[in-house]
Structures are given as structure tokens and as C-alpha cells.
């Protein structure tokens, strides 16, 4: 049995699809010729956010968008596009000579596959293998949805290190300086961390510092994940907005303070900066 890698309903097939169709077709035909029971199962993937982006571009050309259409009309338009692509993709596969069992072709949003996914999810949940928890995710403020790692194009840019002083809370005039590329996330800090082997900060471990702008007290902690050669050797810990900081918070029992709304503006936890766009807040 070979299950076809499902093409997405984001358009027609391309040369990459031909590269998997050819060897799979060869293997299927070879085993059939040997008299072995052989199934090559075809299908189409709904593609999620990738297909949504394609349809939204079409709507933009028509002078409208998903918000103007409303949820029901937009879903209807998505299904219309999916069925058009499904027909095109199937015809292209058949023109390539793919010897699938076309009577079994399915779409990932058909009732059968959808029910199978729900059933598997419920079984895993009942076994305690699926649970709700807070995790760092990729979030798109335009689409207002989470994105998988495969849907994110990473881009390296020239950043800038900002140096910020966090004064000690216990009436001392001393301070600890941290370096960060995202000063707007200071508002979500729940600790300042140093490497436990860094002798420069040993006297400050266990003390409290004042978080600039919102005057919240946060602890100075030690964690092996801190690179003593980065910046000043002391780093701000923002568990809700950095994957490394999130892991540190899990080990250290630190709270998570989310400072962003779903549209990437600052929320009520940002104090006087609430309502600002994240980049405006950074400035």
C-alpha cells in the first residue's frame, strides 16, 4: 500500500509532484505485475492557511476580503476553490498516467477523514496524551492564527542591542544592566538571569530588581542557559515571548506575562504603552 503524498489545493501540480508520481507509479505497477495485491491511494490536502492565503489574494483582486464576506461566505468560497483545484489536480495526475485507485480518492475535509481525525484526537485526549497548556507558537497578526514551523519563512536581519538598567529594589543605588534586541518585551519580563558560574553577579543572586516602565519587582536568578559572553552577561527573561526564556521559566517556576494582543498591539499588561503597535512601542 502506498499513500500518495497529498498535493495541496493551492493551485495545480508542478514538477515536484511529477518527481514523486513517477517512482510511486513504477513501484505500484511493478508489484501488480508480480501478482501482488497492490494499492496506490490518491488524495488531496486542504492545506489550511496556505490555501486561505491564495483565496484571500483572489478576493483582494475582486476588491473584497474575508471580513467583508463573513465567516460562512468565506468558508463557502474556500470550498469552491478547493473543489476547483481538486478537479484540476486529479485530471493532471491522470494525464501523467498515475495508476491510482481513483475510486478511493479522498479529500482531507471529507467526512471520513475528518471523523477519523476527531476520533483519534478524542482517544489520545482520553488517554491523557493530549492536554491544554501554554506554549510558544508562531503567530501571524494578519491572519490572526497560529502557523506551523513549515509555514514560516525565517529571515536574518541586522538587529540592534539596547542596554537597559534595572535598579535593585532593596533601597540600593546599584543596578544590573541587560542587553536586548527587543526592548518592548521588557514589559513582560518576570526575571533577570545570569550564568551561575559568572562571578560578576553572584552578589545579586536572589535579590529583586525593579522592572523599568511598570515598576514591577522581579528576581535575579541563575540558569545554565545564559551565555555570559552575550551583551552584559545578564539577560531579561520574557517567558511569554521567547522560546529560550520559556524553557528557563519552566525550570525556574516563573510566571508568564503576555503583553501582546492578537493584532500585535500591546495589551493591558503593557501599562502606559497599551494600544501601541509593537514596533512603535520599541521606538
FENGISUL-V350965 format. One record per backbone hydrogen bond with DSSP energy under -1.0 kcal/mol. NH is the residue of the N-H (numbers start at 1). CO is the residue of the C=O. If there is no record, write none. Layout:
nh & co
NH & CO
NH & CO
//
This chain:
nh & co
2 & 39
4 & 41
9 & 45
10 & 8
17 & 14
18 & 14
19 & 15
21 & 17
22 & 18
24 & 20
25 & 21
26 & 22
27 & 23
28 & 24
29 & 25
30 & 26
31 & 27
32 & 28
33 & 29
34 & 30
35 & 32
36 & 31
41 & 2
44 & 106
45 & 7
50 & 47
52 & 48
53 & 49
54 & 50
55 & 51
56 & 52
57 & 53
58 & 54
59 & 55
60 & 56
61 & 57
62 & 58
63 & 60
64 & 59
69 & 65
70 & 66
74 & 70
75 & 71
76 & 72
77 & 73
78 & 74
79 & 75
80 & 76
81 & 77
82 & 78
83 & 79
84 & 80
85 & 81
86 & 82
87 & 83
88 & 84
89 & 85
90 & 86
91 & 87
92 & 88
93 & 89
94 & 90
95 & 91
96 & 92
98 & 93
100 & 98
101 & 40
102 & 100
104 & 101
105 & 102
108 & 44
110 & 107
114 & 110
115 & 111
116 & 112
117 & 113
118 & 114
119 & 115
120 & 116
121 & 117
122 & 118
123 & 119
124 & 120
125 & 121
126 & 122
127 & 123
128 & 125
129 & 124
140 & 145
144 & 140
145 & 140
147 & 138
151 & 148
152 & 149
162 & 180
164 & 178
166 & 176
168 & 174
169 & 208
171 & 169
176 & 166
178 & 164
180 & 162
185 & 182
186 & 183
188 & 185
189 & 186
190 & 237
192 & 219
193 & 235
194 & 221
198 & 195
201 & 198
204 & 201
206 & 220
207 & 204
209 & 218
210 & 167
211 & 216
214 & 212
215 & 211
218 & 209
220 & 207
221 & 192
223 & 194
226 & 223
230 & 227
233 & 230
235 & 193
237 & 191
241 & 238
246 & 242
247 & 243
248 & 244
249 & 245
250 & 246
251 & 247
252 & 248
253 & 249
254 & 249
261 & 265
264 & 261
266 & 276
267 & 259
270 & 267
271 & 268
273 & 270
274 & 271
275 & 266
276 & 273
278 & 264
281 & 277
282 & 278
283 & 279
//
